[in-house]
Amino acid sequence: MEYQGITEKIIGCAYRVYNKMGFGFLESVYEKCMMIELSKVGLSADFQCPITVYYEGEVVGNFIADIVVNQDIIVELKSVRQLNKAHEVQLVNYLTATQKPVGLLINFGEKEVNIKRKLRNLPSEF
């Protein structure tokens, strides 16, 4: 599957949301705005997706992914002044736990949208 085109559409949605909403809302507000924009560009997306984490075949935890696009791409949303390394590590852990190939960390920051793209494994067509 080709992920670059899809992630570019998601990033475009994030910029449209930020240009209309700016900084300062709760993540849940940005999440709902993103769902509207993702739908407009024809992407299938689910929000607040429960994910089970396994270790050695045993359930060891659960988490909620903000948005999962096309059942393949995890989108983790933040609304903080600045991203830090822990936010990136969280997304990488989500990718590892789910075996999903691609994740986007999107921060609706104080001055701009910040986006980090993370790959679990680099697909040959990426």
C-alpha positions, 0 to 999 in steps of 0.5 A, spaced: 500 500 500 502 507 498 502 511 504 505 517 502 499 520 498 495 518 504 499 521 509 499 528 505 492 528 505 492 527 512 497 533 513 493 537 509 487 536 513 491 538 519 493 544 516 486 546 514 483 545 521 489 549 524 488 555 519 480 555 521 481 553 529 488 556 531 491 554 538 488 553 544 482 548 544 482 541 547 485 535 543 477 532 542 475 538 539 481 538 534 479 530 533 472 532 531 475 537 526 480 532 523 474 527 522 470 532 518 476 534 514 478 526 513 471 525 510 471 531 506 477 528 502 475 521 502 479 517 507 476 512 512 477 514 519 475 511 526 476 515 532 478 513 539 480 506 537 481 501 542 488 498 541 490 491 545 497 491 547 500 484 547 507 481 550 508 474 549 501 472 547 498 475 553 494 482 554 498 487 558 495 493 556 490 497 552 490 504 549 486 509 545 488 511 538 486 518 537 484 516 529 486 510 525 486 512 518 484 506 512 485 501 518 493 502 517 495 509 519 495 511 527 494 519 528 496 521 534 493 528 536 496 533 541 494 540 543 501 543 547 505 549 546 511 544 543 512 537 542 517 533 546 520 526 545 515 522 550 510 524 544 514 521 539 516 515 543 508 514 545 507 514 537 512 509 536 510 504 541 503 504 538 506 502 532 510 497 535 504 494 539 499 494 533 504 492 527 501 498 523 506 501 518 505 508 519 503 514 524 503 521 524 504 525 530 500 532 529 500 538 534 496 543 534 501 548 537 501 555 539 504 558 533 504 552 528 502 545 526 507 540 528 507 534 524 512 528 525 511 522 521 514 515 524 514 508 520 515 502 523 518 498 517 519 502 511 515 499 505 518 499 499 513 503 495 514 509 500 
